[in-house]
Amino acid sequence: MGMKKIASVDEMTPEYKENLVHLMMMQADSELAGAYGYVPWIAKAPSIQETLTVSQIVKDEVRHARVMYRLLEELGVPVQEYFEAHDFNLRVDKESIGTQRVADDKRVNIFYYPIPTWYDFIMFNFCMDRGAGHQLEDAKDCSYKPWCDVMEGIFKEEAMHMAHGDFWVKKLAEDPKTKAPLQEALDRWYPRTMNIFGRPNSPKNKVYRQLGLKRRDNDEVRQAFANEVKAKCQEFGLRAPEWKPVEAQMSEEPFIPG
C-alpha cells in the first residue's frame, strides 16, 4: 500500500511545508540556473542540428523551472520577487568549490560552474542529467501529489538530455583525436557531480524520508549513479575517475535535479 498523498496546503504541518518548499526551491533554481548555463552553446554548437538540440534543451529546462515555480507560488512563495533578487547567470572562476554554495539562491552548487567547451557541455549532459535521473526517481513518487504530477514529464525530458550526452560521449570516445579531451572533461565533471548528493546518513535526509519527500539515503543515490557511470565508461572505453569525499566539507543537502 502506497503512502498517503498530500494535495493541498491545508493538509500540511508547518514542518512538512517548510521542507517541501526547500526541496522544490532547490529544484526550481537548479533548473533555471542550468538553462542559463547552456544558453551560450546555442550559438557555439558545432552544427545546425546541435544548435536546434541545445535550444530545445534550454527550453525544456526553463519550462521545468516555471512548472516548479508555479507550484511554489501555490504554496505562497513570492516567486517574481525572488527571481528579481537573484542572479541565476552567476558563475564561478574556480576549478572546484567542493560542496559549497557561493550565493544565497538554492541551486545545487554544480550549477555555479561555467561550461567552457563542447566537451564540458556533453559531460554535463552525461554526468549531471544522469545524476538528475537517479534523484527524480524519488521525486516521482513523493508524498506531495502536485509535485508527483509534474515529475513524470520532467523525468522523460531529462532522460532525453542524458541520451544526448550518451550519444556524443560514444561518438567522441571512438575518435582518438577527441577521446583525450573527452576524458579530461569527465575527470572534471564526475567529481563535481559526486559532490552534490549529500552526506551519508544526513539528519536532514532522515526528515525528508519521514515526511515522504525522499525514499533513499543520499549515499544510496550516489552509489547508483556511480555504478551506472562505471558501466558506461567500460562500454565507451573511458576511465571512471576516482572520487573520495572530503567529510569536513560534505554538505547535508541532498541533490534535487536540474
C-alpha positions in Angstrom: 0.0 0.0 0.0 1.5 3.4 -1.1 1.9 6.4 1.2 -0.9 8.9 1.6 -0.5 11.8 -0.8 -0.9 15.4 0.4 -2.7 17.5 -2.2 -3.2 20.9 -0.5 -1.6 23.4 1.9 -4.5 22.7 4.4 -3.2 19.2 4.9 0.4 20.2 5.7 2.1 20.6 9.0 4.4 23.6 9.2 7.4 21.2 9.3 6.1 19.5 6.1 5.6 22.8 4.3 9.0 24.2 5.2 10.9 21.1 4.0 8.7 20.8 0.9 9.3 24.4 -0.1 13.1 24.0 0.5 13.4 20.9 -1.8 11.2 22.3 -4.5 13.1 25.6 -4.5 16.3 23.7 -4.9 14.9 22.0 -8.0 13.4 25.2 -9.5 16.6 27.2 -9.0 18.7 24.4 -10.4 16.5 24.1 -13.5 16.7 27.8 -14.2 20.4 28.2 -13.5 21.1 25.1 -15.6 19.2 26.6 -18.5 21.2 29.8 -18.3 24.4 27.9 -18.3 23.5 26.1 -21.5 22.5 29.3 -23.4 26.0 30.1 -24.9 26.0 26.8 -26.6 23.0 27.7 -28.8 25.4 30.0 -30.7 28.6 27.9 -30.3 27.1 24.4 -31.1 29.1 22.5 -33.8 26.2 22.1 -36.3 22.8 23.4 -37.2 21.2 20.3 -35.8 23.1 20.8 -32.5 22.0 24.4 -32.4 18.4 23.2 -32.5 19.0 20.4 -30.0 20.7 22.8 -27.5 17.9 25.3 -28.0 15.4 22.6 -27.1 17.3 21.6 -24.0 17.3 25.2 -22.8 13.6 25.5 -23.5 13.0 22.3 -21.6 14.9 23.4 -18.5 13.2 26.9 -18.4 9.9 25.2 -18.7 10.8 22.8 -15.9 11.8 25.8 -13.7 8.5 27.6 -14.5 6.5 24.5 -13.6 8.2 24.2 -10.3 7.9 27.9 -9.5 4.2 27.7 -10.2 3.9 25.0 -7.6 5.8 27.2 -5.2 3.5 30.2 -5.9 0.6 28.0 -4.9 2.4 27.5 -1.5 2.7 31.2 -1.0 6.3 31.8 -2.3 6.7 35.3 -3.8 8.4 33.9 -6.9 8.6 37.1 -9.0 10.2 39.0 -6.1 12.6 36.1 -5.5 13.5 35.9 -9.2 14.3 39.6 -9.4 16.5 39.4 -6.3 18.9 36.7 -7.6 21.4 36.3 -10.4 20.9 32.9 -12.0 23.6 33.6 -14.5 26.2 33.8 -11.7 29.2 31.5 -12.4 32.5 31.0 -10.5 36.0 31.0 -12.0 37.3 28.1 -9.9 38.2 24.5 -10.7 36.5 23.3 -7.6 34.2 24.7 -4.9 33.7 21.3 -3.3 30.2 21.2 -1.8 29.9 24.9 -1.1 27.3 27.4 -2.3 28.6 30.8 -3.5 25.3 32.8 -3.3 22.0 32.7 -1.5 19.9 31.1 -4.2 19.1 27.5 -3.7 20.6 25.9 -6.8 22.7 22.8 -6.4 26.3 24.0 -6.4 27.3 22.3 -9.7 25.3 25.0 -11.5 27.8 27.6 -10.4 30.4 26.2 -12.8 30.7 27.6 -16.4 30.6 25.3 -19.4 33.5 26.5 -21.5 33.9 23.7 -24.2 31.7 21.4 -26.2 33.3 18.5 -24.2 32.1 20.2 -21.0 28.6 20.6 -22.4 28.5 16.9 -23.3 29.9 15.7 -20.0 27.4 17.9 -18.2 24.6 16.0 -20.0 26.3 12.7 -19.4 27.0 13.2 -15.7 24.6 15.8 -14.3 21.5 14.7 -16.2 22.3 11.1 -15.2 22.5 12.2 -11.6 19.2 14.1 -12.0 17.6 10.9 -13.3 18.5 9.0 -10.2 17.1 11.6 -7.9 14.0 12.2 -10.0 13.1 8.5 -9.3 12.4 9.6 -5.6 10.6 12.8 -6.5 8.3 10.9 -9.0 6.6 9.2 -6.0 6.9 11.6 -3.2 4.1 12.4 -0.7 3.1 15.8 -2.3 0.7 14.9 -5.2 1.1 18.1 -7.2 4.9 17.6 -7.3 4.4 14.0 -8.4 2.0 15.0 -11.1 4.6 17.2 -12.9 7.6 15.0 -12.4 6.7 12.3 -15.0 7.0 14.8 -17.9 10.2 16.4 -16.4 11.8 13.0 -15.9 11.2 12.0 -19.6 12.8 15.2 -20.9 15.8 14.9 -18.6 16.2 11.3 -19.9 16.3 12.7 -23.4 19.1 15.2 -22.4 21.0 12.3 -20.9 20.6 10.3 -24.1 22.1 13.3 -26.0 25.1 13.1 -23.7 25.5 9.4 -24.2 25.3 9.7 -28.0 28.1 12.3 -28.0 30.3 10.5 -25.4 30.2 7.4 -27.6 31.0 9.3 -30.7 33.8 11.3 -29.2 35.3 8.3 -27.4 35.6 6.4 -30.7 37.9 9.1 -32.2 41.5 9.1 -31.0 41.6 12.9 -31.7 38.7 13.6 -29.3 39.0 10.9 -26.7 41.7 12.6 -24.6 39.8 15.9 -24.2 36.6 14.0 -23.5 38.3 12.0 -20.7 39.6 15.4 -19.3 36.1 16.7 -19.2 34.9 13.5 -17.5 37.6 13.9 -14.9 36.3 17.4 -14.3 32.6 16.8 -14.1 32.4 13.4 -12.4 33.7 14.6 -9.0 31.6 17.7 -9.3 28.5 15.5 -9.7 29.5 13.1 -7.0 29.9 16.1 -4.6 26.2 17.1 -4.9 24.4 14.1 -3.5 24.8 15.0 0.2 26.2 13.4 3.3 25.6 9.8 4.1 23.1 9.4 7.0 22.3 13.1 6.9 19.8 14.1 9.6 18.0 16.3 7.0 17.7 13.3 4.7 16.1 11.3 7.5 13.5 14.0 8.0 12.8 14.1 4.3 12.2 10.3 4.3 10.0 10.5 7.4 7.8 13.1 5.5 7.7 11.0 2.4 9.6 13.6 0.3 12.6 11.2 -0.2 12.8 7.5 -0.3 16.6 6.7 -0.1 19.6 7.8 1.8 21.9 10.3 -0.1 24.7 7.7 -0.4 22.3 5.1 -1.9 21.6 7.5 -4.8 25.2 8.4 -5.2 26.2 4.8 -5.4 23.5 4.0 -8.0 24.8 6.9 -10.1 28.5 5.9 -9.7 27.7 2.3 -10.7 25.9 3.4 -13.9 28.7 5.8 -14.9 31.3 3.0 -14.3 29.3 0.7 -16.6 29.0 3.4 -19.3 32.7 4.1 -19.1 33.5 0.4 -19.6 31.2 0.4 -22.6 32.7 3.5 -24.2 36.4 2.8 -23.4 36.8 5.6 -20.8 38.3 5.6 -17.4 35.9 6.1 -14.5 37.5 8.8 -12.3 38.3 8.1 -8.6 36.3 10.1 -6.0 36.8 10.3 -2.3 34.5 12.5 -0.1 36.0 15.3 1.9 34.0 14.6 5.0 34.6 18.0 6.6 33.1 19.7 3.5 30.3 17.2 2.7 27.0 19.0 2.7 24.0 17.6 4.4 21.8 18.7 1.4 20.5 16.1 -1.0 20.6 16.8 -4.6 17.4 17.8 -6.4 17.8 17.8 -10.2 18.2 20.4 -12.8 
